[in-house]
Amino acid sequence: MSDPRRRPLPHDFHPPVPAFAVESDDVREGARLKDAQVYAAGNVSPQLRWSGYPPETKSFAVTCFDPDAPTGSGFWHWVVFDIPATVTELPAGAGSGDFAALPPGAVHARNDYGTRDFGGAAPPPGDGPHRYVFTVYAVDSERLGPDQDASPAFVGFNLRFHTVARAQLVGEYEIPAGD
């Protein structure tokens, strides 16, 4: 039986596009996130690298979304876009701290914590496992359009019309009741 709290992924509502590969030294598909990617423990954006995207890619966007958050609309942990097409990897911490490892021109939109950075996993204690969907979007323009004040929903709206391919990696995290 499926868990009724497990909601669809954000791009399940977008038109289908080809897939490409994303890998990480920090996040393993279906595995528990490391403490570094947890809000209270480290709050460090994970290392991500991607390949196999279409030649018409002009830029990339990276998001992290928790569809299982008890909000009715999920929870956006990370939204960065206008990553140049020449960049195929973000090192750990690129979305954290002083952003020294974020490529020039990349734009951080605010996450659902209200900050313009990576906000780590923080599910409510006893709410069960939450999925953290790291998605890399191949985009058909160098500039997506929104600015740093855009909401994750507005960035997602623009991505719906400009994504030419997509890659995802899903980690999980849970805080047991009483912790």
OpenMM code with the backbone's topology and positions (N, CA, C; nanometers):
from openmm import Vec3, app, unit

residues = "MET SER ASP PRO ARG ARG ARG PRO LEU PRO HIS ASP PHE HIS PRO PRO VAL PRO ALA PHE ALA VAL GLU SER ASP ASP VAL ARG GLU GLY ALA ARG LEU LYS ASP ALA GLN VAL TYR ALA ALA GLY ASN VAL SER PRO GLN LEU ARG TRP SER GLY TYR PRO PRO GLU THR LYS SER PHE ALA VAL THR CYS PHE ASP PRO ASP ALA PRO THR GLY SER GLY PHE TRP HIS TRP VAL VAL PHE ASP ILE PRO ALA THR VAL THR GLU LEU PRO ALA GLY ALA GLY SER GLY ASP PHE ALA ALA LEU PRO PRO GLY ALA VAL HIS ALA ARG ASN ASP TYR GLY THR ARG ASP PHE GLY GLY ALA ALA PRO PRO PRO GLY ASP GLY PRO HIS ARG TYR VAL PHE THR VAL TYR ALA VAL ASP SER GLU ARG LEU GLY PRO ASP GLN ASP ALA SER PRO ALA PHE VAL GLY PHE ASN LEU ARG PHE HIS THR VAL ALA ARG ALA GLN LEU VAL GLY GLU TYR GLU ILE PRO ALA GLY ASP".split()
positions = [
    Vec3(0.0847, -0.1171, 0.0000),
    Vec3(0.0000, 0.0000, 0.0000),
    Vec3(0.0898, 0.1242, 0.0000),
    Vec3(0.0530, 0.2243, -0.0797),
    Vec3(0.1336, 0.3448, -0.0874),
    Vec3(0.1008, 0.4378, 0.0291),
    Vec3(0.1987, 0.5178, 0.0665),
    Vec3(0.1843, 0.6142, 0.1744),
    Vec3(0.1112, 0.7368, 0.1193),
    Vec3(-0.0063, 0.7731, 0.1734),
    Vec3(-0.0825, 0.8861, 0.1186),
    Vec3(-0.0109, 1.0198, 0.1341),
    Vec3(0.0901, 1.0256, 0.2210),
    Vec3(0.1660, 1.1504, 0.2363),
    Vec3(0.2663, 1.1698, 0.1240),
    Vec3(0.2986, 1.0654, 0.0508),
    Vec3(0.3980, 1.0751, -0.0563),
    Vec3(0.3340, 1.1419, -0.1766),
    Vec3(0.3634, 1.2670, -0.1945),
    Vec3(0.3027, 1.3470, -0.3001),
    Vec3(0.3824, 1.3377, -0.4300),
    Vec3(0.3211, 1.3780, -0.5415),
    Vec3(0.3931, 1.3778, -0.6695),
    Vec3(0.5136, 1.4719, -0.6653),
    Vec3(0.6050, 1.4494, -0.7554),
    Vec3(0.7215, 1.5359, -0.7689),
    Vec3(0.6819, 1.6604, -0.8476),
    Vec3(0.7530, 1.7713, -0.8312),
    Vec3(0.7107, 1.8958, -0.8961),
    Vec3(0.7061, 1.8869, -1.0477),
    Vec3(0.7965, 1.8121, -1.1070),
    Vec3(0.7986, 1.8050, -1.2534),
    Vec3(0.7060, 1.6976, -1.3089),
    Vec3(0.6335, 1.6272, -1.2223),
    Vec3(0.5321, 1.5334, -1.2707),
    Vec3(0.4200, 1.6069, -1.3437),
    Vec3(0.4083, 1.7372, -1.3213),
    Vec3(0.3036, 1.8170, -1.3834),
    Vec3(0.3534, 1.8921, -1.5067),
    Vec3(0.4801, 1.8757, -1.5402),
    Vec3(0.5381, 1.9411, -1.6571),
    Vec3(0.5355, 1.8458, -1.7759),
    Vec3(0.5467, 1.8994, -1.8961),
    Vec3(0.5530, 1.8108, -2.0128),
    Vec3(0.6738, 1.7175, -2.0022),
    Vec3(0.6630, 1.5972, -2.0560),
    Vec3(0.7794, 1.5075, -2.0524),
    Vec3(0.8937, 1.5641, -2.1363),
    Vec3(1.0147, 1.5467, -2.0853),
    Vec3(1.1364, 1.5867, -2.1563),
    Vec3(1.2373, 1.4739, -2.1411),
    Vec3(1.3389, 1.4712, -2.2262),
    Vec3(1.4414, 1.3678, -2.2111),
    Vec3(1.5130, 1.3786, -2.0762),
    Vec3(1.5664, 1.2668, -2.0328),
    Vec3(1.6431, 1.2614, -1.9082),
    Vec3(1.7923, 1.2665, -1.9400),
    Vec3(1.8694, 1.3140, -1.8437),
    Vec3(2.0147, 1.3021, -1.8508),
    Vec3(2.0633, 1.2599, -1.7133),
    Vec3(2.1911, 1.2478, -1.6934),
    Vec3(2.2452, 1.1893, -1.5700),
    Vec3(2.2892, 1.2964, -1.4710),
    Vec3(2.2589, 1.2737, -1.3434),
    Vec3(2.3128, 1.3534, -1.2339),
    Vec3(2.3640, 1.2564, -1.1290),
    Vec3(2.4809, 1.2887, -1.0756),
    Vec3(2.5441, 1.2067, -0.9719),
    Vec3(2.5913, 1.2984, -0.8604),
    Vec3(2.6207, 1.2382, -0.7459),
    Vec3(2.6674, 1.3157, -0.6324),
    Vec3(2.7581, 1.2315, -0.5446),
    Vec3(2.8591, 1.2962, -0.4900),
    Vec3(2.9429, 1.2314, -0.3889),
    Vec3(2.8746, 1.2355, -0.2522),
    Vec3(2.7702, 1.3175, -0.2402),
    Vec3(2.7057, 1.3407, -0.1112),
    Vec3(2.5666, 1.2801, -0.0982),
    Vec3(2.4954, 1.2633, -0.2088),
    Vec3(2.3585, 1.2112, -0.2065),
    Vec3(2.3536, 1.0830, -0.2876),
    Vec3(2.2971, 0.9790, -0.2288),
    Vec3(2.2797, 0.8508, -0.2980),
    Vec3(2.1305, 0.8282, -0.3185),
    Vec3(2.0943, 0.7824, -0.4367),
    Vec3(1.9542, 0.7578, -0.4719),
    Vec3(1.8866, 0.6692, -0.3671),
    Vec3(1.7787, 0.7214, -0.3069),
    Vec3(1.6993, 0.6464, -0.2102),
    Vec3(1.7613, 0.6313, -0.0730),
    Vec3(1.8830, 0.6825, -0.0529),
    Vec3(1.9518, 0.6667, 0.0756),
    Vec3(1.9309, 0.7894, 0.1645),
    Vec3(1.9582, 0.7704, 0.2914),
    Vec3(1.9459, 0.8782, 0.3910),
    Vec3(2.0475, 0.9877, 0.3594),
    Vec3(2.0034, 1.1129, 0.3673),
    Vec3(2.0939, 1.2260, 0.3484),
    Vec3(2.1989, 1.2273, 0.4582),
    Vec3(2.3158, 1.2770, 0.4249),
    Vec3(2.4219, 1.2937, 0.5237),
    Vec3(2.3886, 1.4117, 0.6140),
    Vec3(2.4472, 1.4121, 0.7325),
    Vec3(2.4237, 1.5211, 0.8272),
    Vec3(2.4555, 1.6581, 0.7667),
    Vec3(2.5523, 1.6647, 0.6768),
    Vec3(2.5884, 1.7925, 0.6153),
    Vec3(2.4707, 1.8552, 0.5415),
    Vec3(2.3774, 1.7733, 0.4918),
    Vec3(2.2626, 1.8239, 0.4168),
    Vec3(2.1388, 1.8427, 0.5050),
    Vec3(2.1560, 1.8386, 0.6350),
    Vec3(2.0476, 1.8563, 0.7308),
    Vec3(2.0555, 1.9989, 0.7868),
    Vec3(1.9419, 2.0633, 0.8003),
    Vec3(1.9356, 2.2044, 0.8401),
    Vec3(2.0085, 2.2309, 0.9710),
    Vec3(1.9784, 2.1555, 1.0742),
    Vec3(2.0350, 2.1828, 1.2061),
    Vec3(2.1771, 2.1302, 1.2227),
    Vec3(2.2205, 2.0402, 1.1357),
    Vec3(2.3498, 1.9750, 1.1556),
    Vec3(2.4613, 2.0306, 1.0675),
    Vec3(2.4302, 2.0715, 0.9447),
    Vec3(2.5359, 2.1176, 0.8563),
    Vec3(2.4905, 2.2246, 0.7596),
    Vec3(2.3750, 2.1996, 0.6965),
    Vec3(2.3152, 2.2960, 0.6042),
    Vec3(2.4067, 2.3287, 0.4861),
    Vec3(2.4746, 2.2267, 0.4339),
    Vec3(2.5676, 2.2430, 0.3230),
    Vec3(2.5065, 2.1813, 0.1978),
    Vec3(2.4995, 2.2587, 0.0906),
    Vec3(2.4476, 2.2038, -0.0349),
    Vec3(2.5393, 2.0906, -0.0811),
    Vec3(2.4817, 1.9839, -0.1387),
    Vec3(2.5636, 1.8699, -0.1799),
    Vec3(2.6382, 1.8957, -0.3100),
    Vec3(2.7430, 1.8187, -0.3292),
    Vec3(2.8132, 1.8174, -0.4568),
    Vec3(2.7210, 1.7495, -0.5581),
    Vec3(2.7113, 1.8074, -0.6773),
    Vec3(2.6332, 1.7499, -0.7878),
    Vec3(2.7127, 1.7646, -0.9166),
    Vec3(2.7075, 1.6643, -1.0031),
    Vec3(2.7682, 1.6725, -1.1362),
    Vec3(2.6729, 1.6069, -1.2345),
    Vec3(2.6710, 1.6565, -1.3573),
    Vec3(2.5748, 1.6065, -1.4554),
    Vec3(2.6390, 1.5951, -1.5924),
    Vec3(2.5767, 1.5084, -1.6731),
    Vec3(2.6270, 1.4833, -1.8086),
    Vec3(2.5131, 1.4287, -1.8940),
    Vec3(2.5356, 1.4297, -2.0257),
    Vec3(2.4390, 1.3722, -2.1180),
    Vec3(2.3218, 1.4623, -2.1510),
    Vec3(2.3328, 1.5899, -2.1251),
    Vec3(2.2263, 1.6855, -2.1551),
    Vec3(2.2295, 1.7207, -2.3044),
    Vec3(2.1202, 1.7728, -2.3580),
    Vec3(2.1135, 1.8022, -2.5014),
    Vec3(2.2080, 1.9161, -2.5437),
    Vec3(2.2537, 1.9127, -2.6675),
    Vec3(2.3460, 2.0168, -2.7150),
    Vec3(2.2834, 2.1565, -2.7192),
    Vec3(2.1506, 2.1657, -2.7249),
    Vec3(2.0858, 2.2970, -2.7294),
    Vec3(2.0739, 2.3633, -2.5917),
    Vec3(2.1287, 2.2999, -2.4883),
    Vec3(2.1261, 2.3563, -2.3529),
    Vec3(2.2058, 2.4860, -2.3494),
    Vec3(2.1428, 2.5906, -2.2940),
    Vec3(2.2085, 2.7223, -2.2842),
    Vec3(2.2420, 2.7588, -2.1392),
    Vec3(2.1752, 2.6927, -2.0432),
    Vec3(2.2040, 2.7137, -1.9012),
    Vec3(2.1408, 2.5990, -1.8226),
    Vec3(2.1664, 2.5999, -1.6928),
    Vec3(2.1099, 2.4985, -1.6038),
    Vec3(2.0423, 2.5654, -1.4843),
    Vec3(1.9502, 2.4935, -1.4251),
    Vec3(1.8907, 2.5314, -1.2963),
    Vec3(1.9004, 2.4089, -1.2061),
    Vec3(1.9136, 2.4313, -1.0772),
    Vec3(1.9195, 2.3228, -0.9789),
    Vec3(1.8197, 2.3558, -0.8680),
    Vec3(1.7405, 2.2566, -0.8321),
    Vec3(1.6463, 2.2742, -0.7217),
    Vec3(1.6544, 2.1544, -0.6280),
    Vec3(1.6084, 2.1770, -0.5055),
    Vec3(1.5857, 2.0691, -0.4097),
    Vec3(1.4469, 2.0920, -0.3523),
    Vec3(1.3633, 1.9889, -0.3613),
    Vec3(1.2227, 1.9997, -0.3222),
    Vec3(1.1838, 1.8804, -0.2365),
    Vec3(1.1096, 1.9068, -0.1295),
    Vec3(1.0533, 1.8020, -0.0444),
    Vec3(0.9035, 1.7946, -0.0722),
    Vec3(0.8594, 1.6968, -0.1530),
    Vec3(0.7166, 1.6863, -0.1834),
    Vec3(0.6356, 1.6326, -0.0660),
    Vec3(0.7024, 1.5784, 0.0352),
    Vec3(0.6340, 1.5147, 0.1479),
    Vec3(0.6136, 1.6080, 0.2672),
    Vec3(0.6566, 1.7336, 0.2547),
    Vec3(0.6383, 1.8291, 0.3637),
    Vec3(0.4894, 1.8480, 0.3909),
    Vec3(0.4515, 1.8604, 0.5178),
    Vec3(0.3099, 1.8709, 0.5525),
    Vec3(0.2548, 2.0126, 0.5322),
    Vec3(0.2665, 2.0616, 0.4087),
    Vec3(0.2218, 2.1971, 0.3773),
    Vec3(0.1066, 2.1995, 0.2775),
    Vec3(0.0842, 2.0897, 0.2086),
    Vec3(-0.0119, 2.0877, 0.0999),
    Vec3(0.0507, 2.1269, -0.0323),
    Vec3(0.1697, 2.1872, -0.0268),
    Vec3(0.2371, 2.2291, -0.1497),
    Vec3(0.3846, 2.1928, -0.1510),
    Vec3(0.4288, 2.1086, -0.0590),
    Vec3(0.5694, 2.0721, -0.0526),
    Vec3(0.6536, 2.1842, 0.0059),
    Vec3(0.7865, 2.1695, -0.0053),
    Vec3(0.8784, 2.2673, 0.0524),
    Vec3(1.0025, 2.2756, -0.0355),
    Vec3(1.0323, 2.3972, -0.0830),
    Vec3(1.1507, 2.4208, -0.1661),
    Vec3(1.2701, 2.4517, -0.0771),
    Vec3(1.3756, 2.3705, -0.0893),
    Vec3(1.4971, 2.3871, -0.0091),
    Vec3(1.6084, 2.4600, -0.0831),
    Vec3(1.6007, 2.4591, -0.2174),
    Vec3(1.7096, 2.5199, -0.2950),
    Vec3(1.6578, 2.5512, -0.4331),
    Vec3(1.6850, 2.6724, -0.4805),
    Vec3(1.6462, 2.7139, -0.6151),
    Vec3(1.7567, 2.8044, -0.6688),
    Vec3(1.8356, 2.7530, -0.7622),
    Vec3(1.9408, 2.8321, -0.8254),
    Vec3(1.9291, 2.8111, -0.9762),
    Vec3(1.9443, 2.9185, -1.0518),
    Vec3(1.9277, 2.9097, -1.1969),
    Vec3(2.0259, 3.0041, -1.2655),
    Vec3(2.0224, 3.0054, -1.3978),
    Vec3(2.1162, 3.0809, -1.4810),
    Vec3(2.2600, 3.0333, -1.4579),
    Vec3(2.2757, 2.9052, -1.4317),
    Vec3(2.4082, 2.8435, -1.4231),
    Vec3(2.4565, 2.8271, -1.5680),
    Vec3(2.5726, 2.8815, -1.6026),
    Vec3(2.6187, 2.8736, -1.7413),
    Vec3(2.6265, 2.7292, -1.7925),
    Vec3(2.6006, 2.7127, -1.9213),
    Vec3(2.6010, 2.5792, -1.9830),
    Vec3(2.7386, 2.5138, -1.9800),
    Vec3(2.8436, 2.5911, -1.9560),
    Vec3(2.9784, 2.5355, -1.9464),
    Vec3(3.0050, 2.4709, -1.8117),
    Vec3(2.9161, 2.4907, -1.7160),
    Vec3(2.9320, 2.4364, -1.5804),
    Vec3(2.8552, 2.3051, -1.5714),
    Vec3(2.9246, 2.1977, -1.5356),
    Vec3(2.8599, 2.0663, -1.5241),
    Vec3(2.8777, 2.0053, -1.3851),
    Vec3(2.9167, 2.0885, -1.2898),
    Vec3(2.9321, 2.0395, -1.1527),
    Vec3(2.9244, 2.1570, -1.0555),
    Vec3(2.8576, 2.1329, -0.9442),
    Vec3(2.8609, 2.2258, -0.8318),
    Vec3(2.9273, 2.1526, -0.7161),
    Vec3(3.0337, 2.2081, -0.6584),
    Vec3(3.0969, 2.1418, -0.5451),
    Vec3(3.0109, 2.1537, -0.4201),
    Vec3(3.0362, 2.0696, -0.3234),
    Vec3(2.9661, 2.0802, -0.1954),
    Vec3(2.9841, 2.2209, -0.1417),
    Vec3(2.8749, 2.2784, -0.0925),
    Vec3(2.8802, 2.4117, -0.0355),
    Vec3(2.8609, 2.5243, -0.1353),
    Vec3(2.8437, 2.4939, -0.2639),
    Vec3(2.8263, 2.6008, -0.3637),
    Vec3(2.7037, 2.6857, -0.3334),
    Vec3(2.6009, 2.6252, -0.2759),
    Vec3(2.4788, 2.6979, -0.2432),
    Vec3(2.4721, 2.7410, -0.0985),
    Vec3(2.5851, 2.7392, -0.0301),
    Vec3(2.5905, 2.7705, 0.1128),
    Vec3(2.6993, 2.8743, 0.1381),
    Vec3(2.6960, 2.9363, 0.2522),
    Vec3(2.8028, 3.0274, 0.2940),
    Vec3(2.8142, 3.1494, 0.2056),
    Vec3(2.9353, 3.1765, 0.1563),
    Vec3(2.9601, 3.2978, 0.0777),
    Vec3(2.9427, 3.2760, -0.0722),
    Vec3(2.9015, 3.1561, -0.1134),
    Vec3(2.8751, 3.1212, -0.2537),
    Vec3(2.9991, 3.1326, -0.3423),
    Vec3(3.1187, 3.1247, -0.2846),
    Vec3(3.2416, 3.1380, -0.3626),
    Vec3(3.2512, 3.0328, -0.4731),
    Vec3(3.1911, 2.9164, -0.4531),
    Vec3(3.1988, 2.8096, -0.5536),
    Vec3(3.0813, 2.8121, -0.6515),
    Vec3(2.9911, 2.9084, -0.6374),
    Vec3(2.8799, 2.9213, -0.7312),
    Vec3(2.9310, 2.9968, -0.8538),
    Vec3(2.9003, 2.9487, -0.9742),
    Vec3(2.9545, 3.0151, -1.0929),
    Vec3(2.9012, 3.1575, -1.1094),
    Vec3(2.9824, 3.2466, -1.1636),
    Vec3(2.9362, 3.3834, -1.1892),
    Vec3(2.8115, 3.3809, -1.2784),
    Vec3(2.7173, 3.4675, -1.2457),
    Vec3(2.5937, 3.4758, -1.3234),
    Vec3(2.4805, 3.3926, -1.2678),
    Vec3(2.5120, 3.2927, -1.1863),
    Vec3(2.4070, 3.2088, -1.1282),
    Vec3(2.3253, 3.2907, -1.0292),
    Vec3(2.1960, 3.2630, -1.0235),
    Vec3(2.1038, 3.3389, -0.9388),
    Vec3(2.0377, 3.2445, -0.8383),
    Vec3(2.0439, 3.2828, -0.7113),
    Vec3(1.9714, 3.2104, -0.6065),
    Vec3(1.8370, 3.2791, -0.5851),
    Vec3(1.7295, 3.2063, -0.6028),
    Vec3(1.5984, 3.2561, -0.5610),
    Vec3(1.5816, 3.2170, -0.4147),
    Vec3(1.4849, 3.2762, -0.3501),
    Vec3(1.4642, 3.2413, -0.2101),
    Vec3(1.3993, 3.1029, -0.2011),
    Vec3(1.4362, 3.0309, -0.0977),
    Vec3(1.3751, 2.9007, -0.0708),
    Vec3(1.2552, 2.9215, 0.0214),
    Vec3(1.1933, 2.8133, 0.0643),
    Vec3(1.0767, 2.8280, 0.1522),
    Vec3(1.1133, 2.8614, 0.2965),
    Vec3(1.2426, 2.8617, 0.3300),
    Vec3(1.2860, 2.9165, 0.4585),
    Vec3(1.2885, 3.0697, 0.4514),
    Vec3(1.2823, 3.1231, 0.3274),
    Vec3(1.2879, 3.2675, 0.3073),
    Vec3(1.4274, 3.3201, 0.2841),
    Vec3(1.5245, 3.2299, 0.2655),
    Vec3(1.6629, 3.2702, 0.2433),
    Vec3(1.7047, 3.2354, 0.1004),
    Vec3(1.8083, 3.3008, 0.0525),
    Vec3(1.8595, 3.2759, -0.0828),
    Vec3(1.9840, 3.1880, -0.0738),
    Vec3(1.9627, 3.0613, -0.0423),
    Vec3(2.0715, 2.9659, -0.0297),
    Vec3(2.0116, 2.8256, -0.0209),
    Vec3(2.0961, 2.7281, 0.0042),
    Vec3(2.0491, 2.5921, 0.0289),
    Vec3(2.0051, 2.5836, 0.1742),
    Vec3(1.8838, 2.5346, 0.1970),
    Vec3(1.8339, 2.5094, 0.3323),
    Vec3(1.8155, 2.3597, 0.3480),
    Vec3(1.8868, 2.2996, 0.4375),
    Vec3(1.8875, 2.1546, 0.4515),
    Vec3(1.7570, 2.0940, 0.5018),
    Vec3(1.7568, 1.9613, 0.5040),
    Vec3(1.6406, 1.8822, 0.5451),
    Vec3(1.6037, 1.9124, 0.6897),
    Vec3(1.4728, 1.9235, 0.7155),
    Vec3(1.4238, 1.9489, 0.8506),
    Vec3(1.2788, 1.9023, 0.8628),
    Vec3(1.2524, 1.7746, 0.8393),
    Vec3(1.1134, 1.7291, 0.8496),
    Vec3(1.0678, 1.7304, 0.9954),
    Vec3(0.9385, 1.7447, 1.0193),
    Vec3(0.8901, 1.7407, 1.1574),
    Vec3(0.9179, 1.6037, 1.2206),
    Vec3(0.9570, 1.6005, 1.3473),
    Vec3(0.9785, 1.4723, 1.4138),
    Vec3(0.8526, 1.3856, 1.4070),
    Vec3(0.8726, 1.2589, 1.3750),
    Vec3(0.7627, 1.1632, 1.3706),
    Vec3(0.6779, 1.1690, 1.2453),
    Vec3(0.7155, 1.2499, 1.1469),
    Vec3(0.6365, 1.2649, 1.0244),
    Vec3(0.6724, 1.1602, 0.9193),
    Vec3(0.7624, 1.0709, 0.9511),
    Vec3(0.8030, 0.9682, 0.8558),
    Vec3(0.9114, 1.0191, 0.7631),
    Vec3(0.9571, 0.9325, 0.6726),
    Vec3(1.0638, 0.9738, 0.5807),
    Vec3(1.0128, 1.0737, 0.4776),
    Vec3(1.0935, 1.1736, 0.4536),
    Vec3(1.0662, 1.2723, 0.3497),
    Vec3(1.1670, 1.2532, 0.2369),
    Vec3(1.1225, 1.2755, 0.1134),
    Vec3(1.2111, 1.2696, -0.0031),
    Vec3(1.2633, 1.4099, -0.0338),
    Vec3(1.3895, 1.4165, -0.0663),
    Vec3(1.4538, 1.5415, -0.1064),
    Vec3(1.5001, 1.5218, -0.2502),
    Vec3(1.4277, 1.5882, -0.3410),
    Vec3(1.4461, 1.5687, -0.4846),
    Vec3(1.5389, 1.6769, -0.5367),
    Vec3(1.6606, 1.6376, -0.5713),
    Vec3(1.7575, 1.7284, -0.6327),
    Vec3(1.7393, 1.7143, -0.7839),
    Vec3(1.7015, 1.8236, -0.8490),
    Vec3(1.6757, 1.8212, -0.9924),
    Vec3(1.7673, 1.9197, -1.0622),
    Vec3(1.8282, 1.8745, -1.1710),
    Vec3(1.9051, 1.9623, -1.2591),
    Vec3(1.8237, 1.9747, -1.3874),
    Vec3(1.7960, 2.0977, -1.4260),
    Vec3(1.7200, 2.1270, -1.5472),
    Vec3(1.8149, 2.1812, -1.6533),
    Vec3(1.8104, 2.1259, -1.7734),
    Vec3(1.8772, 2.1839, -1.8890),
    Vec3(1.7789, 2.2841, -1.9493),
    Vec3(1.8237, 2.4079, -1.9654),
    Vec3(1.7360, 2.5183, -2.0030),
    Vec3(1.7741, 2.5702, -2.1418),
    Vec3(1.6734, 2.6139, -2.2180),
    Vec3(1.6945, 2.6569, -2.3566),
    Vec3(1.7356, 2.8030, -2.3722),
    Vec3(1.7642, 2.8731, -2.2629),
    Vec3(1.8078, 3.0126, -2.2707),
    Vec3(1.9152, 3.0374, -2.1656),
    Vec3(2.0012, 3.1367, -2.1925),
    Vec3(2.1069, 3.1688, -2.0966),
    Vec3(2.0493, 3.2298, -1.9694),
    Vec3(1.9424, 3.3053, -1.9832),
    Vec3(1.8762, 3.3694, -1.8700),
    Vec3(1.7320, 3.3203, -1.8648),
    Vec3(1.6925, 3.2669, -1.7528),
    Vec3(1.5581, 3.2112, -1.7380),
    Vec3(1.4526, 3.3209, -1.7314),
    Vec3(1.4861, 3.4356, -1.6738),
    Vec3(1.3904, 3.5456, -1.6668),
    Vec3(1.3690, 3.6002, -1.5274),
    Vec3(1.3377, 3.5171, -1.4273),
    Vec3(1.3157, 3.5710, -1.2925),
    Vec3(1.4446, 3.6281, -1.2333),
    Vec3(1.4295, 3.7036, -1.1257),
    Vec3(1.5460, 3.7530, -1.0532),
    Vec3(1.5512, 3.6865, -0.9158),
    Vec3(1.6427, 3.7304, -0.8314),
    Vec3(1.6634, 3.6668, -0.7016),
    Vec3(1.5444, 3.6810, -0.6076),
    Vec3(1.4525, 3.7713, -0.6362),
    Vec3(1.3355, 3.7887, -0.5505),
    Vec3(1.2194, 3.6975, -0.5903),
    Vec3(1.2376, 3.6184, -0.6942),
    Vec3(1.1309, 3.5300, -0.7420),
    Vec3(1.1015, 3.4196, -0.6414),
    Vec3(0.9760, 3.3812, -0.6362),
    Vec3(0.9379, 3.2666, -0.5534),
    Vec3(0.9762, 3.1386, -0.6260),
    Vec3(0.9924, 3.0283, -0.5530),
    Vec3(1.0177, 2.9005, -0.6195),
    Vec3(0.9080, 2.8655, -0.7208),
    Vec3(0.7837, 2.8991, -0.6901),
    Vec3(0.6747, 2.8693, -0.7832),
    Vec3(0.6920, 2.9443, -0.9146),
    Vec3(0.7349, 3.0703, -0.9087),
    Vec3(0.7539, 3.1473, -1.0317),
    Vec3(0.8717, 3.0941, -1.1120),
    Vec3(0.9791, 3.0548, -1.0437),
    Vec3(1.0917, 2.9929, -1.1136),
    Vec3(1.0444, 2.8633, -1.1793),
    Vec3(0.9675, 2.7814, -1.1056),
    Vec3(0.9136, 2.6576, -1.1615),
    Vec3(0.8242, 2.6813, -1.2805),
    Vec3(0.7438, 2.7868, -1.2771),
    Vec3(0.6590, 2.8237, -1.3902),
    Vec3(0.7446, 2.8489, -1.5139),
    Vec3(0.8532, 2.9246, -1.4975),
    Vec3(0.9426, 2.9525, -1.6097),
    Vec3(1.0152, 2.8265, -1.6564),
    Vec3(1.0548, 2.7426, -1.5637),
    Vec3(1.1216, 2.6175, -1.6018),
    Vec3(1.0285, 2.5279, -1.6823),
    Vec3(0.9007, 2.5306, -1.6529),
    Vec3(0.8043, 2.4475, -1.7258),
    Vec3(0.8108, 2.4748, -1.8754),
    Vec3(0.8365, 2.5992, -1.9144),
    Vec3(0.8367, 2.6377, -2.0554),
    Vec3(0.9751, 2.6402, -2.1183),
    Vec3(1.0802, 2.6259, -2.0391),
    Vec3(1.2157, 2.6383, -2.0934),
    Vec3(1.3048, 2.5170, -2.0689),
    Vec3(1.2516, 2.4113, -2.0083),
    Vec3(1.3312, 2.2916, -1.9827),
    Vec3(1.3368, 2.2051, -2.1073),
    Vec3(1.4588, 2.1675, -2.1484),
    Vec3(1.4748, 2.0782, -2.2638),
    Vec3(1.5122, 1.9366, -2.2202),
    Vec3(1.5569, 1.9214, -2.0962),
    Vec3(1.5877, 1.7895, -2.0393),
    Vec3(1.6003, 1.8065, -1.8884),
    Vec3(1.5930, 1.6936, -1.8180),
    Vec3(1.5914, 1.7006, -1.6717),
    Vec3(1.6599, 1.5770, -1.6139),
    Vec3(1.7282, 1.5967, -1.5013),
    Vec3(1.7905, 1.4870, -1.4270),
    Vec3(1.7522, 1.5019, -1.2805),
    Vec3(1.7338, 1.3905, -1.2131),
    Vec3(1.6988, 1.4004, -1.0709),
    Vec3(1.7692, 1.2940, -0.9895),
    Vec3(1.7874, 1.3274, -0.8626),
    Vec3(1.8479, 1.2389, -0.7643),
    Vec3(1.7689, 1.2586, -0.6355),
    Vec3(1.7216, 1.1499, -0.5746),
    Vec3(1.6336, 1.1606, -0.4584),
    Vec3(1.6984, 1.0955, -0.3366),
    Vec3(1.7186, 1.1763, -0.2335),
    Vec3(1.7639, 1.1257, -0.1043),
    Vec3(1.6477, 1.1338, -0.0062),
    Vec3(1.6630, 1.0718, 0.1099),
    Vec3(1.5565, 1.0731, 0.2106),
    Vec3(1.6133, 1.1146, 0.3452),
    Vec3(1.5235, 1.1660, 0.4292),
    Vec3(1.5633, 1.1992, 0.5651),
    Vec3(1.4409, 1.1930, 0.6545),
    Vec3(1.4606, 1.1469, 0.7778),
    Vec3(1.3530, 1.1330, 0.8737),
    Vec3(1.4050, 1.1659, 1.0124),
    Vec3(1.3225, 1.2314, 1.0902),
    Vec3(1.3525, 1.2540, 1.2312),
    Vec3(1.2493, 1.1741, 1.3099),
    Vec3(1.2919, 1.0716, 1.3841),
    Vec3(1.1960, 0.9918, 1.4599),
    Vec3(1.1227, 1.0757, 1.5652),
    Vec3(1.0045, 1.0338, 1.6017),
    Vec3(0.9285, 1.1011, 1.7060),
    Vec3(1.0097, 1.1026, 1.8348),
    Vec3(1.0022, 1.2111, 1.9065),
    Vec3(1.0732, 1.2213, 2.0331),
    Vec3(1.2154, 1.2722, 2.0215),
    Vec3(1.2646, 1.2924, 1.8990),
    Vec3(1.4018, 1.3454, 1.8824),
    Vec3(1.4030, 1.4965, 1.8816),
] * unit.nanometer
topology = app.Topology()
chain = topology.addChain("A")
for resn in residues:
    res = topology.addResidue(resn, chain)
    for name in ("N", "CA", "C"):
        topology.addAtom(name, app.Element.getBySymbol(name[0]), res)
